[in-house]
Amino acid sequence: MTKLCKHLEFSNSVIVEANGLVGGLTFMWKKEINFELEWSSEQIINGIIKEEDGKEGWRLIAYHGTPYRKEKEAFWNHLENTILECEMPWVVIGDLNDIFEELEKFEGRKKVGAVDLSFSGKRFTWENKQEGRAYIKERLDRDLASQDWISLFSDATIHHLPMEQSDHAPILLCTHEEELSYGCPFRFLKAWMNDNSYFETEKIKAFEKELEESQFGNLEDRMKHARIEKELGEQRARLECIW
């Protein structure tokens, strides 16, 4: 895991080793982030993020809830006690491994004051990768925060990112949405196969490229240039009709 952190260019990390194939946590951050670890356990990493320019710091609690029902009550009690010890704004983020019943009980405890932050993206963050009637999907990954943390980061947003290899969708917490710049990698969508305008646009691009590469030397080149210009005009007219 240390090699992975270096490969991803994270200069700092906290690693809670797995017990065989079970458990394990890794928390990574870059040198620009002033994160101070206080303690970690098999299920929780607890630390403080200090903001620049003397702004108020806040507590970040990253967690991975137990999947075992007999251990859930102890996990929620541990998380509650961790939060009650906070004397500053806090946010907890991670995989709860639980759905509505226990979460609603937790949010309903007034002394905790946890608020489930709204999100963008698909509703469900986990699926069992099965097919047919065996297919199950749930929202297991969440971000909970205190009221004073929400006041501190009023424009904060949660994004549910696409699932790739994992059965969980990554969740992205942006404390300053206006500072986030999005990269847009190209993806070919199957739906384009049913959209004639896509193919017409690609034809136009091909003709434009061929037109740029054509020369005006001899008669044959000039005739080729004229033919390409004619076909390009026809393709553009066809595309206007489609749109």
Residue pairs with C-beta under 8 A, 6 or more apart in sequence:
1 13
1 15
1 26
2 13
2 15
4 26
5 13
5 26
5 28
8 28
9 30
10 28
10 29
10 30
11 29
11 30
11 31
12 28
12 29
12 30
12 31
12 33
12 35
13 26
13 27
13 28
13 29
14 25
14 26
14 27
14 37
14 40
14 45
14 47
15 25
15 26
15 27
16 23
16 24
16 25
16 26
16 40
16 41
16 42
16 45
17 24
18 24
19 42
23 42
23 43
23 64
25 40
25 42
25 43
25 45
25 62
25 64
27 40
27 45
27 47
27 62
29 35
33 49
34 49
34 50
34 51
34 52
35 47
35 48
35 49
35 50
35 60
36 47
36 48
36 49
36 50
37 45
37 46
37 47
38 46
38 47
38 48
39 46
40 46
41 78
43 63
43 64
43 65
43 66
43 75
43 78
44 61
44 62
44 63
44 64
44 78
44 79
44 82
45 61
45 62
45 63
46 59
46 60
46 61
46 82
47 59
47 60
48 57
48 58
48 59
48 60
48 88
49 57
49 58
49 59
49 60
50 57
51 57
51 58
56 88
56 89
56 152
57 88
58 88
58 89
58 90
58 91
58 149
58 152
59 86
59 88
59 89
59 90
59 91
60 90
60 91
60 93
61 79
61 82
61 83
61 90
61 91
61 92
61 93
62 92
62 93
62 94
63 79
63 92
63 93
63 94
63 95
63 96
64 94
64 95
64 97
65 72
65 75
65 94
65 95
65 96
65 97
65 98
65 140
66 72
66 75
66 97
67 97
72 98
72 102
76 102
76 105
76 106
79 92
79 106
80 106
80 109
80 112
83 90
83 92
83 112
83 114
83 146
84 111
84 112
86 146
89 145
89 146
89 148
89 149
89 151
89 152
90 145
90 146
90 149
91 143
91 144
91 145
91 146
91 149
91 173
92 114
92 143
92 144
92 145
93 142
93 143
93 144
93 171
93 173
94 141
94 142
95 126
95 140
95 141
95 168
96 102
96 103
96 140
96 141
96 142
97 140
98 140
99 138
99 139
99 140
103 116
103 142
106 112
106 114
106 144
107 114
107 115
107 116
107 144
113 146
113 147
114 144
114 145
114 146
115 144
115 145
115 146
115 147
115 150
116 142
116 143
116 144
117 142
117 143
117 144
117 145
117 150
117 156
117 158
118 157
118 158
119 143
119 157
119 158
119 159
119 160
119 171
120 157
120 158
120 159
120 160
121 159
121 160
121 161
121 169
122 160
122 169
123 139
123 160
124 137
124 138
124 139
124 169
125 138
125 139
125 140
125 141
125 160
125 168
125 169
125 171
126 137
126 138
126 139
126 140
126 141
126 167
126 168
126 169
127 135
127 136
127 137
127 138
127 163
127 167
128 134
128 135
128 136
128 137
128 167
129 167
130 136
140 168
141 160
141 168
141 169
141 171
142 171
143 158
143 171
143 173
145 156
150 156
153 175
153 176
155 176
155 177
155 178
156 173
156 174
156 175
156 176
156 177
157 173
157 174
157 177
158 171
158 172
158 173
158 174
159 171
159 172
159 174
160 169
160 170
160 171
161 169
161 170
161 171
161 172
162 169
163 169
174 180
192 198
196 242
197 239
197 242
197 243
200 235
200 238
200 239
200 242
201 239
203 235
204 232
204 235
204 236
204 239
207 228
207 231
207 232
207 235
208 232
210 228
211 225
211 228
211 229
211 232
214 221
214 224
214 225
214 228
215 221
215 225
216 222
216 225
